[in-house]
């Protein structure tokens, strides 16, 4: 089957009677696209939610539409940013094209060209490698629109990786099958830290080149659903209420910190998305929304310090396994004098054996 | 915050030195209290106001679509009082009594955005507050002595009555009120051909006589008018306009790459009025202000969709905030006359356009040459130096890139609209406190359900850095505020009404019938009303007039009529009246709702509605 797809998109009328109340129509952008916009090929074969691209009869790679895979990842506007993604058989991204978005970047003095420039960073990046906002992916082109940047990054990364898993380009190891020990052991704060039940990230002000005598951020995180961790940190009531909010197979993590810096930031206040942290496991990215979050103001474990910020965050989807290693990404925003800077940190978490059967 | 014990020691030292055994604040010279009580060195103001102590500032907050004005003590941020304005207040009886109904004229709902005080020589004179109603297009005046509304003026030919500002010099004779929504003029059936033609929608800059509370005139424009300002010389009023496109959808309003700061020349307005150069629409003198048809309005192009406009306390500059542009535009007011005279182009009045950050909305001042601008998108307040911004502009692009004018940036929680510093809209801006009025308060308070409070944040601006000191929740939804030094207000506010200012003040209780109309006159003196019973017949139109005769300050009484949906409060020497139809036969207890006495519960009387 050889055919060249030219998909014509109905343009949304920006003016007049088609305006719907509460929609971000004024910020909407829809672009025409062809599959070869993201991967050079002479033939595309439609598969289940992706296309195989052939060049001179050889498989050249894959093309996919983000809305087929990561539709639930929505930006500041509450809508998915539809993205066309191409990658070669090595897992190297060959092209990324924005098809539709209604992110109101115009409100922050940005033009669509800035957004398109942001996306130009992806070609050449291998999806097997890290693609973290603030590290491998710079937000310079759309500074100020970090919610948009973080979600767009998650869309590209997760969509490409899901397709890679489907096509066999990447493998995902099956769950190890180790079970979490359900037996509860009371542990003090000191014990929780010493056993690495909670991991700690310390960012000294000095390292960022900013003023301040204390650590800019002293952050702890750990899996909230492991009884001997979660129940000790959160106390009986919050622990049980957290479990009560989970669907089958879902999990939650707990994060808290001290210092002038903030891991929550303010992006979630209006955008609903926490743009300063996310977790990764087996090539899947999990970003957190305000509706899956509960504020945490104190840690119950004996000897625990007072905290400035904290929260319990539910990992939705059911494919995250706290018994297996995961990575915690922190995208710290701070100011040197009056200039806004970003710094990313990636910390791996491995559940200590004592919490496993 | 801060070491209050140190304050106390200082405080008592002053008292001791003055040789007063039991010190009260009132015995001390104002300046002494002011200088010593809260200043703890540079940038270390204490927010604490202990039990029994008084705040340094009267804060007047608009209540947004609650329709009211709130009085907040600053820096404690305690809500001291609410002044009902464009609303119904079942506690005080505003919107229920005949007196308030006469002012509200059937519209007991409103949307207050801006509260400003009357001025003399660029400083508050403590006489009036003026507040807009964006919902029903009117302006109310609050007399500060009683902290109550004494006049409301309905403004025809406008919609979205938003920006409001009183004349600052030599005294407040005029108040300007802007219409944010362009509409047909007149906007009624006689002009129905304009309904579907937005090109025939107009904005208006309305001038109101502050004493008479009558409309002086309106200047008709193609543009809309957003925020308002007046200068410190009594020469101009100003506004920002974000819809020079005459758009009726967001896309259309965002179309043009520039919009205007509009300046209105008061001398020329007076001249045009004297020369009879107006037409009357709905009884109002409407002056021509459209481009090319009038010399009244000066149009200074600014980046598209600007928002706030504020005048520096030295009277030199107007600062327009960019909103969708990350800059503010600084206009030198001394150049305005040159532009009017055609000697320079309007855009040559601009002396700087510095970068401040994303989403600049409003600017306030510390009186030390610095401006503080609210950034809606960045969720910050940024402090910047006006002189340095102008200097960098002169030096050119490279110098500007370094942003030498920016002094400090503070994160706020979460989306800031208006900000205001103490006394910042006067010549006596004192650079002590800043209030950032933020929307969205997720996480900052105990969860009270889906509708969460706003978040007013108090910031110490007395030092170089901005220092967040306190969060206070606000019920929906203050927009703007002013903070007035207490010495300018305190002596003006009365403790008791003049009884006979009210023409119906009751000195002798009794019931009088004229046909179907019955007047019940009654005194109240805790714990008794002047009558133990009053008899009326079913169907009578009853007017109840009550005067509080209590000699004791702060001893108010309530008057509630069971099952008649009527309640109001009368302060000492105050008179209020209500008129209702006695349509429910039976015994209806009239009782006191405002706790007044050990026998408060016994303070009641029977209204007997006979069959």
Interface residues (C-beta under 8 A of the other chain):
Chain A: X14 X15 X16 X19 X25 X26 X106 X107 X108 X109 X144 X262 X264 X266 X268 X269 X270 X290 X295 X335 X338
Chain B: X249 X250 X251 X252 X254 X322 X324 X325 X326 X358 X359 X377 X378 X379 X382 X403 X406 X407 X408 X409 X411 X413 X414 X415 X440 X442 X443
